[in-house]
Amino acid sequence: MDDGTPTDPGSLAAVAAEEGHELDRYFVGLALKRAQHELRLAINAELVALSTNISQLSVLYEIKRHPGVSSAGLARLAFLTPQTLGQQVRQLEEQGLVDRRPGTGRKIRHTLTSAGEQLLANGMEKVRQVDTKVLRDFGDDELARLLDAFQTIERRATEARAHTRRFAPIVVEP
């Protein structure tokens, strides 16, 4: 029976409860970051067999979702700095996975090659295998609540930083 008490004695929630403290909301963000980091490492461990990583796969995924996307838009979508994106795209282009073509003005437009499409398909299969293993104990309702919670956190964090110019919300051009 679930009475709301944390079951893992080493969990941050259990430590707060044991010490008679309210859960510090900082630990929620920290736990989310740690979970994301470990998931990324687990995915990269599987993608090494395809000679790629989650960062490159994310670039390919966003190019597929947004054919012709500009470099600036792609950097924002893939959570990369423009410099890192430039390195990634050059590597992907050298491997024959991405085509880069001139767009309007100084913009460069990106599309996937058939080899890029194939690597993306194979990579996403491995990602889904890791996700299935990691999320195996969660039912569909729990996963839907997690997804809703993550999207709420994302939306509120975006709103919290809206007044800054350096980290502006993501806007993608077609």
Stockholm file with secondary structure:
# STOCKHOLM 1.0

chainA/1-174         MDDGTPTDPGSLAAVAAEEGHELDRYFVGLALKRAQHELRLAINAELVALSTNISQLSVLYEIKRHPGVSSAGLARLAFLTPQTLGQQVRQLEEQGLVDRRPGTGRKIRHTLTSAGEQLLANGMEKVRQVDTKVLRDFGDDELARLLDAFQTIERRATEARAHTRRFAPIVVEP
#=GR chainA/1-174 SS CCCSCCSCTTSHHHHHHHTTCCCCHHHHHHHHHHHHHHHHHHHHHHHGGGTCCHHHHHHHHHHHHSTTEEHHHHHHHTTCCHHHHHHHHHHHHHTTSEEEEECSTTCEEEEECHHHHHHHHHHHHHHHHHHHHHTTTCCHHHHHHHHHHHHHHHHHHHHHTTTCSTTCCCCCCC
#=GC SS_cons         CCCSCCSCTTSHHHHHHHTTCCCCHHHHHHHHHHHHHHHHHHHHHHHGGGTCCHHHHHHHHHHHHSTTEEHHHHHHHTTCCHHHHHHHHHHHHHTTSEEEEECSTTCEEEEECHHHHHHHHHHHHHHHHHHHHHTTTCCHHHHHHHHHHHHHHHHHHHHHTTTCSTTCCCCCCC
//
